[in-house]
């Protein structure tokens, strides 16, 4: 499963929009959407996204409250 797909699933589970995530990342919604389309994230970006979504990042997202791996 692509990282962009994992991010989208985590967003749904956290009831957060791409726009809200972009705001937390201090970037534009269009820039984040383009990164999601290209599936082009650095490990640091993925770590930041995981932190914002209250997940642990180990190459996968693990929901902290349920332990579910995405």
N, C-alpha and C positions, 0 to 999 in steps of 0.2 A: 504494500500500500504506500502510495506517495505521501511525503510529508505534508503537502498542501491539503490532501484529503484528511489526514489526521488532524490538522489544524482546524479544518472546517467542522469535523465531528466534535472536537473539543469545544469549539465556539457554540455549537448547537446545545451541547450538554450544559454549558455554562450560561446559556441564554444571552450570549453576547454577539453583537453584530461585528462585521468586518470594520465598519466605521469606528465603533467603540474601541476595537483592538488597535486600529491605526492611531487613534488619539492617544492611547496609552503608550504606543511606540514612538510618539512624536513624529509621525509621518502622515502623508496624505492617504486617503482611502484608495485613490487611483494607483498610487505607488504600491500599496500593499496588495491590491487586487492583481496588479501586474506580476508581482513576486509569486502570488498564489498560482497564477496561470502558468508561469515558467517553472514553478516548483524550485525556486532559486533562493535558498536561505543559508546563511552562515550558521555555524554551530552556536555562535554567540547570540544571533537573532533568535534561533530556536530556543535557546535557554531563556532568553528574555520573554518570549511568547509563553513558554511553559510557566514561568513565574507569574505572569499576568493572569493566566488561566488557572492558577493554583494547582499546577501539575508538576511532577518531577520529570525531567528530561533525561533519557538514557538512550537516545536514538528512537525512542518511542515515548508516547505520553502515557503516564500512569496517574489515574485520577486519585488524588490524595485521600478523598473521603471514602471511595469505594474500592480502591486498589485495582480497578479495571484498567487494562492496558489497551491503548488504541493504536 
